[in-house]
């Protein structure tokens, strides 16, 4: 994925997150379903942001940004621990 595609995915995930939160507020989703999907979206967003940072760091270092890879959810989510 190039930077434009990653940013497009981020936008899609954010739009879905907002729509899901609005649907939940209107009572159109169950709390469990909404929470599970929100968590999934948060992880996907974290992975996209991480991939974008990797690509930009590679460009800054004169390396090939296409060699950046999506890291596993556990690695991205536990980054600061």
C-alpha angles and dihedrals in degrees: 000000000000125000094266091053092047092051089048091054091048090053091049092050093048092049091049091048092052092046091049093050091049092048090049091051089053090051094247095127134045116251092239094050093046093048093048093050092044090053090049091051092049091054093047091049092050090051092050093048090048092050091049091051090048092052093048092047090051091051090049090051093049093250131130109274090202089072091068112107137199108260122221116271092245092055095047094043095048095042096124099038 
